[in-house]
C-alpha cells in the first residue's frame, strides 16, 4: 500500500527508536516489511503493560493515553537513539504511540491516540480523536472497528514521520470519522545544545550563586514564596534551574520546556541544564546556595542514587569542597511537617544546610497533587461527567 512512500522514508538519513504502548503495530509492520528498514529503525519497543511503561519512563504516568505520556515516551526514545548512535544526534529521533482504540469493553469518552516525535531540532505531537458512535458498544463489530482505527493510526504515524523527513504524504479516506491535529515546538539553538549534552547549561556563566532547582510542573504559590523568602534571607537574586534530565522522571521534550519556562518567566530567570544530580549541578555552579525542599535534601543523602556508601560519601565531600550550601524548606509528609530536627541525614550534609523555620514558611501544596487533580478533571471532561 505504501511501497514508494516507505522507500522514500527509508532513503532519508534520519533514523530513530520507535516505542508504542497501544496501537500503531501496523505502522511498525509496514516499516519493518519494506526494504531498507535498517536505515530508519535503530530499535523498536512495546512497553504494553502498566509496569513495562513505568519501567520505560522511569515513573508511572498519570494516564497511559495522554499527550504528556506520548511526548515523554518520544523524549526517552530519542535519548535511547542517541545512546545507540551518539555520533548521529542531529539525525536521530524518538517516535512514540499511545492509543485507546475500540474494544468490547464499555469505555467512557472518545477513542483516541497520540503520536509524538522528538528530535534535536523540534518536538511534534499529533492528536487523533475518533468520533464516538451513538449506538451501544455491544452493537459494534469491535474487531472491524478497531482494524479501521488501526488503519487510520498507521496512516497518521507514517504521515508524521514523513513530515519530519520532509517527504510529501498523501491524504487518504477512511470509513471511520476522526479528527487529527499536529502541533510542534521548534527549539532554540541553546536548548538543542543542552538537549544533546553539547553543553551543560545554557547560562553557566550568568546563573549567579543562588539557584532554585525543580520540575515546576506546574509552578505554584509555594514555589514563588520559597523564591521570595530565599532572596530575603540570602540577599541574592534566585534563579530557577530546570534540568532536561531527571533522576526519577523522564527527560523533558520541547513542549514541556516551553510551557515551564513560560510559566516561570514572570517570576525570574530560568537556567536550563542537563544536570540531574546535585553533584552535577555543583560542578557547573560551584559556590552556590541551592534552594530546596526537605524531601529533595533526603534524596541527596540516599545511597541508592550513588551506588554505594563510599560513593555517596565522596560526593558529599565534593559538595563541601565546591562550596555548596543548601537553604532548606520544610514540607508536609504523611501528616507531619518535616524539618531538619525530624530527619536523619549525614553530618557532612547537615553542616551545609540552613533550615527555614516553619513560622516563616509553610505551604501544604505540591505539583504532584495539582497534576493529579488536573488529570482527574481532564478524564471527567473526556468521559462527559460534570
N, C-alpha and C positions, 0 to 999 in steps of 0.2 A: 504493500500500500504506500509506503513512504520511501521506496527504494532510492530514487535520485536525491531526495532530501536528506536521507540518512547518510548517503555518500558525501554530501556537502558538509554535514556535521562532522563526520569522521576525518574529512580533509582539513578541518580547521586545526590550527596549532594549539587551541585551548583544550585543557584536559582537567579532569577532576574526580571527585568522590561523590557518589550518589547514595542517599540514605532515604528509605521510605518506612513509615510506621503505619501504613494503612492505605491501600490504593496505589496505583501507579506501576504495578508489576508489569503490565503490558508495555508500558513505555520502556522499562528496563529490558524486557524481552526483545523489543524492536531494536534497541541499540546494540544489544549483545548479538542479535541474529544477523546483523549486517556486517559485511566485510570491512575491516579496519577499525573494529570496536576498541582494540587495544590502544589506538591513537587517542581516544577520547576518555576512556574509563580507566582510572587508576585502581578503583576499588568500589564495590557496592556492598551496602549493609542493610539488613532488615530487622531493626530492633522492634519487633511486633508486640511483645508483651509489655506490660507496665514496668516490670523490673528491668527488662532489656533496655527500654527507652531511658529509664532512670540511670542505668549504668552508662549509656552512651552520652547523656547530657551532663552527668555528674551530680544531678539532683532531680527529684521528682517534679515534673511540671504541674502547674495548677490545672491545666487541661491538656490532654494529649492531642486534641484537634483545635488548634488556635493559631492565629498569625504569629504570636510571640514564640510558640513552640517550634513552628516551622522555621522561623528566622534563626532561632538558637541552633537548631539542627544543622542548618546550612552553614552557620559560622563554625561549628565544631567540625563539620565535614571539610570545610576549607582549610582549617588548621591541620587536619589529617592529611589532606593533599600536599600541604607544604612539608609535612614530615616525610611523606613518601618520595617527594621530589623537591628538595629545598632549593634547587637551582632554577626552579621554574615558577616562582611566586607570582610573577606578572601574568602567567598563562593559566595558573591553577584556579579552579572554582570548587565550591561545595554546593550541591543541589539537593534539596530535601522535599519530601512529600508527606503530608499527613492529611487523612481524609476520614470522614464519616459518611459512608455510602449506604444505599438501600440494603436493609436486612429484613429477615422475617420477624424481627422483634419490633414492637411499637416503640417509637422514639419521638420525643417532642422536638420541634424545630426542624428546619430545612436540612436536607442532606447538603454537605459542603466539603470543600477541600482547600488546602493552602499549599502552594508551591513556592519555595523560596530559593534564590540563588545568591550566593555571596562570593565575592572575589576581591582582589586588592583594590580595584577601582570603584566598585559600586555594589550596593545591595538591592536586590529585586524581591518583590512579593507579588504573587498572582493569587487573588482570592476568587474562588469559584463557588457559587451557590445555585443549587438546583431548585426549581420550582416544586413546591410540595403539592402532591396530588390531593384532591378533595375527597377521594374515597378511602376506605379503611385499609390499613396495611395488609390485612389478611386477604383482601381482594386483589392485591398486586401479584404479578408474576415476578417475585423478588429476584430470582436468578437472571431473568431477562432484563429487568430494570437496572440491576447492578452492572450487567455487561454493557448496557448503553451508557451508563455513567462512567464506567471504566474507559470506554472508547473516547468520551469527551476528555477525561482526565489525561489519557495518553496524548491526545492532540494538544492539550494545553501545556503539558510538561515539555514535549518536544518543541512546541512553539516558543516557550520561554527560553529554552536552551538555544534555539535558533536566533532569537532576539539578541541574546548575549553575544552570539558569534557573528552577528550582523548578516545573517542569512535570511532571505525573504521566505516567509512561511505562509502558505495559502489559507484562506478561510475554508471552513467546511460546515456542512449542515448535518444535524443530528436529530433523532426523533424525540429526544428529551429537551426540555426547555431549561435554560440556565443563564446565569449572568457571570461574566468574567471581568475582573478589573486588575490592572497591573500598576503598581506603584514602585518607585525606585528612589534611592538616595545616593547620588554620586559623592565620593569622598574627596575632601581637600587633600593636597599632597602631604601635609603634616600628619593627617590621620592615617594615610596609607603607610607612611614610613613607620609609625608606631605599630600599626596592624601587623606588618610583616617583620617586625623586630629589627628594622634597619637602624632605628634609634630607640632609646629607652623612654624618652619623653619628648613631647612637642614643645616644652617650655623649661627644660632642665636648667637653663641659665637665668631664669627670671621667676622662679617659683617662690622666692622668699624663703623664710625659715620657720613658717608655721603652716602646716598642711592638715586638711581635714579629709581623710580618705573615706570612700564609701561607694555603695552601688547607687544610692539616691533613686530608688525605683519603688515609689515616686519620692520626690522631695516633699517633706512635711514640716510642720511648725517646730517639731523637736530639733531637726537639723538646723533650722535658722536660728533658734535660740542658743543652741550649742555654739554656733559660729560667733554670735554676738557676745556671749559670756567669755569665750576664749579670747576674743580681741580685747575685752575689758581687762582680763586677768593678765595677759601677756604684753599688752601694749603693741601687738603686732597685727598686721593685716593677715587674715586667714584666707588661704586659697583652697578651693575644693580640689581633690585629686580623684580622678576616675580611671581605674585600670581596665583596659580591654580584657585582660585575662584575670581570672579569679580562682583561688584555691578550691572553693566549694561550689562554684557556679559555672555555667557555660560561658564561653567568651562572648563578647558583645559583637553585634553587627552594626552597620552604619545607621539603621533606623533607631536603634537604642541609643547610640552615641549622640545622634542629633537631638532626640527627644530629651535626654537628660541634660545635655549642655544647654539647651534652650530653657529648660526649667530653671537651671542654676544661674543663667546669665543675669537675671535681675538682681541677684544677691551677691555677686562677686565673680572673680576669675576662676576658671576651671582648668586644671592641668591634666592632660591626657597622658597615661603611661601604659607600659606593658609590664608592670611590676606587681605581680600578685601577692608576694610576701613582703613582710616588713623589712627583712634584711635586704631585699632587692630595692625597696623604696629608699632605705637608709643609704645605700651605696650611691644612688642617684642624687639624694638630697641630704648630705651629712650636716650635722649641727642643726637639725630641725626638731621642732616640737610638733608631735603628731596629736591631733585632737581625735580621741576615740571613745567609744562606749566600753563599759567594763566587760561585756561579752566578747568584744574584739581582743581586749587585753588577755582574757583567759585563753583564747585561741593562740595568741602569740606564745604562750607558755606551754602549750600542749606538744608532747613528744611526737604525736602522730604526724605533725606537719614537717618534721625534720628527719625522721627515720630512726633516731636513737637518742638516748640521754646525752651522750657526748657531743653529738652534732647540735642538739638544742643548746647545750651549754656554750658551745663555741660560737653559735650565732648570737646568743645574748651577750657574750663578751665582746663580740664585734660591734653590736649596737652601742655598747658603752664606749668603745674606742672611737666610734664615729660621732660621739657627742649627741646621741638621740635622747630626747625627753618625751614623756607622754603626759598629756593633760587628760585625765580620765573622768568620764561622766557616768553616774550610776544608772541602773536600769532595773525595771521590774522583771522578776523571774520567778515563775511559779508562786506568786503571791507575796514574795519578799523583794524588797528593794535592795539590790546588791551594791555594796561599795567595797573599798579595799579592806575594811575591817571584817568583812563577811566572807572573804575568799582567801584561798591559799595559793600563792604564786612564788616563784623562785626569788630569793633575796636580791639577786643581781638585777632582776627586772623590777621588783618593787622599789629599788633605790632610784630608778629612772622615772618614777611616777609621782604626779601631784593629783590628788583627788579633789574634784569639785564637790562641795558639800551639798547634801540633799536639800538644804534650806535655800540654796542658790539655784539648783536645777532639779526638777523632776517633771518629766513628760512621759506618761504611760501610753505611748503610741509607738508603732513600728511600721516600717514599709511593708513587712510581710503581712501584717494584719490588713493594711489598706489594700494590698494587691488581692488578697483572698476575698475581701468584701467586693472589690470591683469585678472579680471573676464571677462571683455568685450573682451579682446584678446582671452581668452580661449573659450568663446562662439563663437567668429568669426571663430576660428580654427575648432571647432566641427561642425559648420554649413557649412564649406567649403568656407567661404568668405575670400578674400585676406586681 
